[in-house]
Amino acid sequence: MGKLVSQIFVSLDGVYQAPGGPEEDPRGGFTQGGWSVPFDDEDFGRFVTEVFGSVDAFLLGRRTYDIFAAFWPKVTDPADPVASKLNALPKYVASSTLTDPAWAGTSVISGDLAKEVAALKERTDGEIQVHGSGALLQSLLALDLVDTVHLLTFPVVLGAGRRIFREGSVPTAFRHTGGRITSKGVSIQSYDFAGRPEYGTYELPANA
């Protein structure tokens, strides 16, 4: 049984849109693409290498898939920890419009997302990683299909853009399993799915 593991970059105000470049995702007139780039450092690179060292398959949204497919097949260095895995391992794309993917090893998921992802987890032994793919991740979270979230929070407020935990998100509890802070202040925290939140009330001491 595989685990569905998400890696998602967010700003302090929860924006996930276009962290990697100005042209990555300009929807809604978003002009601040590339906001994560100034925070790249050795600590960040080390985390990325660790993550890609644990992957057995990838599940991507259409937009993220198109961005990856335009770049990573051109990186042919077998020692590259990201390209070597992306180019060699199975890739699954959730899309109703992609019919003939050119990137080797790609399969399209176009039917019932819950059933198809559950079946994918059943037939995969290790980690199925979701990188970026914010809209897909929101759907997977709503279906309780995500086992682990690596949440990378960058020390910047954007004030606009698409937010990963938007109004109407399914209330969900997570258990913190580890974390670190990079030299440039990126908070990398890992959480495992823990069901629904619990609630309580803070009570004043009896002698207050």
Buried (B, 14 or more C-beta within 10 A) or exposed (E): EBBBBBBBBBBEEBBBBBBBEBEBBEEEEBEBBEBBEEBEEEBBEEBBEEBBEEBBBBBBBBBBBBBBBEEBBEEEEEEBBBBBBBBEBBBBBBBEEBEEBEBEBBEBBBEEBBEBBEEBBEEBEEBBBBBBBBBBBBBBBBEEBBBBBBBBBBEBEBEEBBBBBEEEEEEBEBEEEEEEEBEBEBBBBBBBBEEEEEEEEEEEEEEE
